[in-house]
Amino acid sequence: MHAIIRQGNGKYYISSVFGYYSDVKSEDDYQRYLERIHTPYYVVFNEEKTKLIKWFYMQPDTKYLIKQILIIDSDESGWIINEQDGTGGVEFLPRELADKIISEEIVPNDIMQQCLKIEESYAYEEYREIKTKKDIEDFDLATGNFHDACIEEQKILDGGELYLRFTGIWGCQVEIWFWDDLEYCSESRDPECCDPYWSCSTLIMKNGYVYFVDDMIEVEQITDEYCWFKARHMKYHVIPD
């Protein structure tokens, strides 16, 4: 697993993710709801790749929900997962050891070498074309299924590609390009007459086409009542806020 670590004001770096944990302990339903939002954290590298740190999913000490991490690679190979709550981490770094290392700010050499091996095996693809099921999974994770997204910019480029820029997504903007046998209808999200904000999205590959629509529906259900895009190819670019 790998992620964009947001540092604010557009500053960020890429890190491997070595664990994901949360502390939902309250018996009160509302407090448990708050703990599910505010206690999840990831075990990642610092920017210099010299130590491991705890990085909260949501920025702490603020009343706003500010997403601090964008998962760009969902691969959990070599992880041990708790099936009850979905938390877990790499096999060689259980939570108790990870928390101890983070607290003491000293990474044993054998642990560091294993972490660096994972880090060095990954090459971040900033502009990524949708080609596989995993590409879709990574796209959905990074973008939060386009919750609160709206189309800020839409145009046909000189080469015939459709270019879109979305804002409102938690933690980032997203650029998307569609090309080859392009079809689309975005009138239902025209801000001059309609609600421009998406609540969710679906990205599907079927019969050689990529479909992207502003609801959780099947290809056969897509009509011009939705905002939808269809093409042979789709590429995207995540721009951290």
C-alpha positions as CSV (number, residue, x, y, z in Angstrom):
1,M,0.0,0.0,0.0
2,H,1.2,3.5,-0.8
3,A,-0.3,7.0,-0.2
4,I,0.0,10.7,-0.8
5,I,0.8,12.3,2.6
6,R,-0.8,15.7,2.6
7,Q,1.0,18.4,4.5
8,G,-1.3,21.3,3.6
9,N,-1.3,24.1,1.1
10,G,-0.5,21.7,-1.7
11,K,2.6,20.3,-0.1
12,Y,2.9,16.5,0.0
13,Y,5.1,13.5,-0.4
14,I,4.6,9.8,-1.3
15,S,5.1,7.0,1.3
16,S,4.6,3.3,1.7
17,V,1.9,2.5,4.2
18,F,3.0,-0.1,6.8
19,G,-0.2,-0.2,8.9
20,Y,-3.7,1.2,9.4
21,Y,-5.3,1.3,12.9
22,S,-8.0,2.9,14.9
23,D,-9.2,3.2,18.5
24,V,-13.0,2.8,18.7
25,K,-13.6,2.0,22.3
26,S,-16.6,4.0,23.6
27,E,-19.9,2.2,24.5
28,D,-21.8,5.3,23.5
29,D,-23.1,5.2,19.8
30,Y,-22.3,8.9,19.1
31,Q,-18.9,8.7,20.6
32,R,-18.1,5.6,18.6
33,Y,-19.2,7.5,15.5
34,L,-16.7,10.3,16.4
35,E,-14.0,7.8,17.1
36,R,-14.4,6.1,13.8
37,I,-13.8,9.5,12.1
38,H,-11.0,10.9,14.3
39,T,-8.9,7.9,15.6
40,P,-7.9,6.1,12.4
41,Y,-4.2,6.5,11.6
42,Y,-1.6,5.1,9.2
43,V,2.0,4.1,9.9
44,V,4.1,5.7,7.2
45,F,7.5,7.2,6.6
46,N,8.4,10.8,7.4
47,E,9.2,12.9,4.4
48,E,13.0,12.2,4.7
49,K,12.4,8.4,4.9
50,T,14.4,8.3,8.1
51,K,11.8,7.2,10.6
52,L,8.2,5.9,10.9
53,I,5.4,8.2,12.0
54,K,1.8,8.1,12.9
55,W,-0.3,10.0,10.4
56,F,-4.0,10.5,11.2
57,Y,-6.5,10.0,8.4
58,M,-8.3,13.3,9.5
59,Q,-6.3,16.3,10.6
60,P,-6.5,16.5,14.4
61,D,-7.3,19.6,16.6
62,T,-9.8,21.1,14.2
63,K,-13.6,21.1,14.0
64,Y,-13.4,20.6,10.2
65,L,-12.9,17.2,8.5
66,I,-9.6,17.6,6.6
67,K,-8.4,14.5,5.0
68,Q,-4.6,14.1,5.5
69,I,-3.9,10.9,3.4
70,L,-4.9,9.8,0.0
71,I,-4.4,6.1,-0.7
72,I,-3.1,5.7,-4.3
73,D,-2.1,2.0,-4.2
74,S,-4.4,-0.4,-2.4
75,D,-2.1,-3.5,-2.5
76,E,-2.1,-5.2,0.9
77,S,0.2,-8.1,0.0
78,G,2.1,-9.2,3.0
79,W,-0.4,-7.6,5.4
80,I,-2.2,-9.3,8.3
81,I,-5.7,-7.9,8.4
82,N,-8.2,-8.0,11.4
83,E,-11.4,-9.2,9.7
84,Q,-13.5,-7.6,12.4
85,D,-12.6,-4.0,11.7
86,G,-10.4,-4.1,8.6
87,T,-7.3,-2.7,10.4
88,G,-3.9,-4.3,10.1
89,G,-0.4,-3.9,8.8
90,V,2.6,-5.6,7.2
91,E,3.5,-8.9,8.8
92,F,6.9,-7.8,10.2
93,L,5.5,-4.8,12.0
94,P,2.6,-5.6,14.3
95,R,0.8,-2.6,15.9
96,E,2.4,-2.8,19.3
97,L,5.9,-2.7,17.8
98,A,5.0,0.0,15.3
99,D,3.6,2.2,18.1
100,K,6.7,1.6,20.2
101,I,9.0,2.5,17.3
102,I,7.0,5.7,16.6
103,S,7.0,6.7,20.3
104,E,10.7,6.1,20.8
105,E,11.6,7.6,17.3
106,I,14.2,4.8,16.8
107,V,13.7,2.3,14.0
108,P,15.7,-1.0,14.4
109,N,17.9,-1.6,11.4
110,D,16.2,-4.8,10.3
111,I,12.8,-3.1,10.4
112,M,14.1,-0.1,8.5
113,Q,15.6,-2.3,5.8
114,Q,12.3,-4.1,5.2
115,C,10.4,-0.8,5.1
116,L,12.9,0.6,2.6
117,K,12.6,-2.5,0.4
118,I,8.9,-1.9,0.1
119,E,9.4,1.8,-0.5
120,E,12.0,1.3,-3.2
121,S,9.9,-1.3,-5.1
122,Y,7.2,1.3,-5.9
123,A,7.2,3.9,-8.6
124,Y,4.5,6.6,-8.3
125,E,2.6,7.1,-11.6
126,E,1.3,10.6,-11.3
127,Y,-0.8,10.4,-14.5
128,R,-2.5,7.0,-14.5
129,E,-4.6,5.4,-17.2
130,I,-7.5,3.1,-16.1
131,K,-6.7,-0.4,-17.5
132,T,-7.5,-2.9,-14.7
133,K,-9.8,-3.6,-11.8
134,K,-7.1,-2.6,-9.4
135,D,-6.8,0.8,-11.2
136,I,-10.4,1.4,-10.5
137,E,-10.0,0.4,-6.8
138,D,-7.1,2.8,-6.4
139,F,-9.0,5.6,-8.2
140,D,-12.0,5.1,-5.9
141,L,-9.8,5.1,-2.8
142,A,-7.8,8.2,-3.7
143,T,-10.8,10.2,-4.7
144,G,-13.3,9.1,-2.1
145,N,-15.8,8.1,-4.9
146,F,-16.0,11.8,-5.8
147,H,-18.1,12.7,-2.7
148,D,-18.8,16.5,-2.8
149,A,-17.1,16.8,-6.2
150,C,-18.1,19.3,-8.9
151,I,-16.9,19.9,-12.4
152,E,-14.8,23.1,-12.3
153,E,-13.6,23.0,-15.9
154,Q,-14.7,21.0,-18.9
155,K,-13.3,21.4,-22.5
156,I,-12.4,19.5,-25.6
157,L,-8.7,19.7,-26.3
158,D,-7.0,20.1,-29.7
159,G,-6.4,16.4,-30.0
160,G,-10.1,15.6,-29.4
161,E,-9.7,14.5,-25.8
162,L,-12.3,15.6,-23.2
163,Y,-10.6,17.3,-20.3
164,L,-12.3,17.7,-16.9
165,R,-11.1,19.2,-13.6
166,F,-13.0,18.4,-10.5
167,T,-12.9,20.4,-7.2
168,G,-14.6,19.7,-3.9
169,I,-13.1,16.3,-3.4
170,W,-11.8,15.8,0.1
171,G,-8.1,16.5,0.1
172,C,-7.5,17.0,-3.6
173,Q,-8.5,18.1,-7.0
174,V,-8.7,15.6,-9.9
175,E,-8.0,16.0,-13.6
176,I,-9.5,13.5,-16.0
177,W,-9.0,12.9,-19.7
178,F,-11.3,10.8,-21.9
179,W,-10.5,9.9,-25.5
180,D,-11.3,7.5,-28.4
181,D,-15.0,6.9,-29.2
182,L,-16.0,9.6,-26.7
183,E,-19.6,10.0,-25.6
184,Y,-20.9,12.0,-22.6
185,C,-23.7,14.1,-21.1
186,S,-23.0,16.5,-18.3
187,E,-26.1,18.7,-18.5
188,S,-27.6,17.3,-15.3
189,R,-24.7,18.9,-13.4
190,D,-24.8,22.3,-15.1
191,P,-24.5,24.8,-12.2
192,E,-26.8,27.3,-14.0
193,C,-29.8,25.0,-13.7
194,C,-28.9,22.0,-11.5
195,D,-27.1,20.9,-8.4
196,P,-23.4,20.6,-9.5
197,Y,-22.2,18.5,-6.6
198,W,-21.8,14.8,-6.8
199,S,-22.6,12.6,-3.8
200,C,-20.7,9.5,-5.2
201,S,-19.5,7.9,-8.4
202,T,-19.1,4.7,-10.3
203,L,-16.2,3.8,-12.6
204,I,-16.8,0.7,-14.7
205,M,-14.9,-1.1,-17.5
206,K,-17.2,-3.0,-19.9
207,N,-16.9,-4.3,-23.5
208,G,-13.8,-2.3,-24.2
209,Y,-15.1,1.0,-22.8
210,V,-14.6,3.0,-19.6
211,Y,-17.8,4.4,-18.0
212,F,-17.8,7.1,-15.4
213,V,-21.1,8.3,-13.8
214,D,-22.2,10.4,-10.9
215,D,-24.1,7.7,-9.0
216,M,-23.7,4.1,-7.9
217,I,-25.5,2.4,-10.8
218,E,-24.8,-0.2,-13.6
219,V,-24.0,0.6,-17.2
220,E,-27.5,-0.4,-18.3
221,Q,-29.0,2.1,-16.0
222,I,-27.1,5.1,-17.4
223,T,-29.3,7.8,-19.0
224,D,-29.0,11.5,-19.5
225,E,-30.6,12.1,-16.2
226,Y,-27.1,11.4,-14.9
227,C,-23.8,13.0,-15.5
228,W,-21.8,10.4,-17.5
229,F,-18.8,9.8,-19.6
230,K,-17.9,6.9,-21.9
231,A,-14.7,6.4,-23.9
232,R,-12.1,3.7,-24.9
233,H,-9.5,5.4,-22.6
234,M,-9.5,7.4,-19.4
235,K,-6.5,8.9,-17.6
236,Y,-6.5,10.8,-14.3
237,H,-4.2,13.0,-12.1
238,V,-4.6,13.6,-8.4
239,I,-3.6,17.1,-7.3
240,P,-3.4,17.3,-3.4
241,D,-4.7,20.5,-1.9
